[in-house]
Structure formats: structure tokens, C-alpha cells
Amino acid sequence: MNVLTYVGAGLDTSILKADVNDVGVFLFVDSLPRSPNGEPENEEKDKNSYKTSTFVKDLKKELKKVGYVKVRRYVLKKVKKGTDYYNPGVVIFRSKNYKKFLYYFYSTSYPCENDVLKDFLKASNYLYVANHTPRANIIDEMYETVSFIGTNKTCLKNSVFDGIREKVKEWYELDTTHKLKKVDCEFFFRE
């Protein structure tokens, strides 16, 4: 079974609408609702944003639209009392037919010291990059070889991904109709 990782997922469900080769587990990661900026040093500045955030409620609605329902939520690291989604955690969703699972790591910036996420990343062999490029080379944390999926707006030029070409076995573009098209790696390293 293949595992796909999407850092900076927000409320984007586009990859769930695509037919990705036998992906049974999706790992979505976002710093929301704790920090809209995704930077640990900004968490204190943004400490009140999670209190009024409807992020998790909106997430459940968006995932329901594409056939996923909530199974369970776990708090992974208690850093502050009395705040539902301020503490890093994971919400587990499943598809209606029970064939696919989605682990959504919320209030989690990448890179991080989250051992649960790191264990999942070791099994992940697909990386989807769309609206947000991770600040660190996440591919080094992933399985031996990876299939990379991006959009026509994904550009990896002068990014932390410059040294990944030897670890990526296949490159795909997810188009606006949610179809995957095999492309050359240069598609993502353009000017």
C-alpha cells in the first residue's frame, strides 16, 4: 500500500480527487489552527488565532464532500492546557468504503520533532506539493524512493529540493481536472 504526504495541505482536497496508484494512506500536515504562518517562532504571536479558528470544523466539511468521515482525534503533545486544537495532534479520517485513510496532523509545523509523523514519513513513498513548499527537504525523511506530484504552479527552482532528483523515481503533474500526467523533472525546476 502506498502512502502520500502533503505538507501545508490546509483545506485543499484536490489530491483526494485524483486517481493516485493504490494510495491507501494520506498524511496531511499543517500548522493550522495553531499558527497561520507555519513557523514555530510565530506561534506566540498567533496564539489567539486558534481560539476563533473554524479550521477543524471546515476541514471535516471539506473532507465529507470528497467521501471521508472522521474516525478519531489524538493529541500528540500537550504543550498548553485548555485549548482544543492548539496542541499538536492528528485527526484520523476514513473513506466511506473503508479502503483509504487520511491522517491529518494539525498544529504541526514541518520540520518538527513529532515522532509519530516521522514514523509515518518513513513509509511514505509519494509527495504532493501544491500551494506550499516545505521549508526543509522532507524527501530525506521519506521512503527510499519517492514519486513526486505537483501542480503547474509548483516550482522547485532554488528551493530546498535542489538535491532530490536521484531519490525521485517518477514525476507527475496534477492538472486542473484532477488527472495525473507523467512529466520530466525539469517541469518543476523551471525559471
N, C-alpha and C positions, 0 to 999 in steps of 0.2 A: 504494500500500500504506500502510495506517495504522500508526502507532507509538503504543503505550500506555506511559505511565510510572507507576510505583508506587514511591513513596519510603517507606521503613520497612516493606518487604514481609515481612521475617522469613521464616517458613516458610509463610506464607499463600498458598495456590494458588487461592483462590476465584474470582478474576477469570479464571483459565485455564479454568475450567469453564463460564464464560458464553459466549454467542454474541455477540461484540462485532464489529460491522460490519467485516469484512475487515481485522482487525488481523493483520498478518503478523510484526510485531516487538514484543516486550515488553522494556521496560527496567525491571528491578527494582533498587532501591538500598537498601542497609542498612549500618549501621556495624558490624554483627556480622561476624566474631567479635572484631574489634579492641576495640570499645567497646560494651557493652550499653546505655550511656546516650546514645549518639549525639552526644555533644558533644566537640569536639576537645580542650577543656581537661581532660576526664576521662580521656583516653587513657592518660596516665601512671599514674593511679590504678588503671586497669583493665588494666594491661599484662600481668598474669599470666592473665587470664581467657581469652584466645585460646589459650593453651597447652593447656588442658584442654577446650576447646570442641570439641564434635562438630557444630558448626553446618553446615559444608560437607558433611559426611557425611550429616547429617539432611536437608539441602537436596536432595541427589541422590536420596535415598529418596522424599521428598515429590513431587519433580518426576517421578520414574519412575511414581508412582501415577497421574499425570494425562497420561502419554504423552510425556514429554520425557526425552531422554538427553543426557549430557554430550558435547560435541564437543572443547572445548579450554579451557585456562585461560591467562591472561596476567597478569603482574604489571605494573601501570601506573606505579608509583612506588616505587622501592626506598628505604625510609627506615631499615631496620634489617636486619642480616644474620641468617641462620639461623632465620628464623621464617616458616613457610609462608604463613599467611593473615593475618599482622599487617600486611603491606604492602598498600596498596590495589591491587585487581585486578579482573578480570572473568572470570567463567566463562560460556562460551557453551554453550547447550543448543539442541537442535532437537526438533521434534515427530517422532514415528515416521514420519509421512507426508511429512516434509521441507517442509511448507508454512509452518510457523511457527518463529520463532527467539526465544530468550529470552537476553538479555544481563544477567547478574546481577552488578552492581557491589558487591563485598563490601568490608568495612573502609573504607567510604566514607560520610562524613557529608555531608549537604546542608544549607546551601550549601557548596561546595567549590571547589578550584582544579583540578579534574580536567578537562583539555581534551577528552579523549575523550568523557566523559559530556556535557560541554557541547555538543559537536558532535552527539551523538545527540539531545539535548533540542531542538535547533533543528528537527529533523524530526518531533518528537513532537506529535501532534495529539489525543491522549486522555490525561487524567489521572485516575487512580484513587486515591481517598483513603479508607482504611478505618480501620485501628487507630491510625494515627499521622498527625498533620498536620505537614507540613514546617515548619521554623522560618522559612523565607523564601518569598516568593511565586514559586514555581517556574514559574508560568504566564508570567511575564515572559521566561523563558529559552526558552519553547516556541514552536511554530509560531504563525503569525499569529492563527488562531482555534482554539479547543480545545473538545472535548466533555468534560464533566466527569462522572465516575461516582463515586458514593459509596454508603454503606450507610445504613440507617435510623438508625445511631448516629453518622453523620458530621454534625458541627455546625460551621459556619464562622463563627458569630457571634463578634465581637470577635477575629478571627484575622487573620493576615497576608493573607488572601484577600478582605478587605473591598472592595478596588477592582477585582475581576476581572470583574464582571458583563458589561462591554462586550466582553471578549475571549472569553467562553464563548458558543458558539452553541447548544449543547444540554446539558441537564441530565438525568442518569439516576440511578435508584436501582438497585443490585444487591440483589435480595431474597434471602431465605434458601434459595430453590430455584435460585439462580444465573440468574435471569431478569432482564433489564433492563427497567425501566419508566420511560418518559419522565415527568419531573416538572417543576414550576416551580422556579426558582432559590430561591424563598422556603422550599422544603422543607429546604434546607441552612443557611439563615440564620435559623432559628427560635430561640426562647429556650431 
